[in-house]
């Protein structure tokens, strides 16, 4: 049972942001370590996940999930250890991931557990990144929604990020040409040297139209879109007949109120007989184990490499989302709040 001398530090949402949430929208409070009730588990969180999607989770604008309530613990996936269990299917000491929130300890029902972590030969942090929603999003977004075929040209925006880097490597495994779009020389170096992209484009400094023309002389078969905005406008002009555009994220758009204006996509889709489709990874929940098993084997074999951007301490949580949108991270952003030995 919990040590009552300890405290539980929690990150609460205190204000509804108009755009990207930052430090001023959160505060850290201390409370007693909770006692698990009937059927509940006490989880000691070790790693907290930081996701671009969190911007939508705290927004007042309609989203695919209920917004985090003002005064509530920030919604988050986390990886942790079962400290105490009042549920017959879980034992103290087991490593699990689930919806435990931005806090050091969580008393949760068993339904909050996403899974037991069984890949004990791999770092626990990977369970929230390449083997978590990021890798699984890349897997189904590219292979199912993108309907990838061997020999095609694949363009990926935010190509050095947790999802984009995995997309590019899966495309290489499947025998495709890959072109990554990222910001700055360090991220371009990662795209080429760590993630194996055939070409890398710096959206901050390159002439997108000109460089895309060189990198994709025959056009683009699959565009994995994590940004929307001007980057996507440039790629859409290069679509081939029968191309597929996978809408995974809209990182370049700070706010949807008012709705941003820009070039229309209809003519591109009509003339090229192309398809543009959005998706939510939770629609694939019944197949997560399929993707995770394949991703784990690719990681073990070295076919997929990954990077992590680990912040130390729960004090770093309030500003962590905004840092993603400023492009500060190289790889999956996590917050480590306890040792995972």
Secondary structure, DSSP 8 states (H G I E B T S, - for coil): ---TTSEEEEEEE-S--SSS--GGGEEEEEEE-----TTEEEEEEEEEE--TTHHHHT-SS--SS----TTSB---EEEEEEEEE-STT--TT-EEEEE--SBSEEEEEGGGEEEE---TTS-GGGGGTTTSHHHHHHHHIIIIIS---TT-EEEEESTTSHHHHHHHHHHHHTT-EEEEEESSHHHHHIIIIIT--SEEEETTTS-HHHHHHHHTTT-EEEEEESS-HHHHHHHHTTEEEEEEEEE---TT-S--SS-------HHHHHHHT-EEEE--GGGGGGGHHHHHHHHHHHHHHTSS---EEEEESGGGSTTHHHHHHTT--SSEEEEE-S---
